[in-house]
Amino acid sequence: MGRLIVSIGREEPEIRVVGAVEAAGHPRLGDDAGAVAGGPPLGIRITADLKALLRPDHVVLDFTGVPDAAVRHAGLAVERGAALVVGTTGFDARQRDEMAALATRTRSVVAANFSAGVTVLTELVSLAARLLDRHFETEIVELHHHSKKDAPSGTALALGRAVAAARGLAFDEAARLAREGIVGARTSEEIGIVALRAGDAVGDHTVVFGGLGERLELVHRAQSRDCLARGALRAARWVVEQPAGLYSMRDVLGL
């Protein structure tokens, strides 16, 4: 994602890449970010010092995939007055609360998925959950590459929360993360979520509303990570003009 954001960002007339950060000890520290991204040099060296890069007119885009690191980066953004776009997932309850508290203190977009298509999918899922009665039981299946660290995906959980909110359910009580053994009959209030990991799949999400005699399926397939990078850059362009607060991709798209 870092390479993609640099590669696509350098072509955007409203975007200027001003820094690139990696973890301390990373072998590419000191290399030119443009060259690492597969293009001509940008004159920007990859550094481990995020704080030194931050100013109020800058936006931090965090796709580290490491929740503790993302929380630390959010704290630095708040300290320096920079805006924030966070695509890291896999937060536990404590990290999620800490991130939310920090994000409200600066201009922030935090999302499980920055794809415009997934954002619209979530809206459609919420609408379907409201319009279909509970005889239409909800199951969510996601497929990602074998290197993804968290399961289920943040997007699958966000889709499940959208269903729960639309139906007035407590998500933590309704969610069933896969099933094994003699689990008994399914209740109408369950929201099943299954995570698949195989190959280099970028990210597929299918939401099934299974009724009696019919079934509705809503599907999004990411064909490349370009959609995520472009969505993150769209969020960065948007959030830098906003007052302090925690925003979502729904806000970015004006939904």
Secondary structure, DSSP 8 states (H G I E B T S, - for coil): -HHHHHHHHTT-TT-----EE--TT-TTTTSBHHHHTTSS--S-BEES-SGGG--TT-EEEE--S-HHHHHHHHHHHHHHT-EEEE------HHHHHHHHHHHTTSEEEE-S---HHHHHHHHHHHHHHHHS-TTSEEEEEEEE-TT--SSS-HHHHHHHHHHHHHHT--HHHHEEE---SS--S--TT-EEEEEEE-TT---EEEEEEE-SS-EEEEEEE-SSTHHHHHHHHHHHHHHTTS-SEEE-HHHHHT-
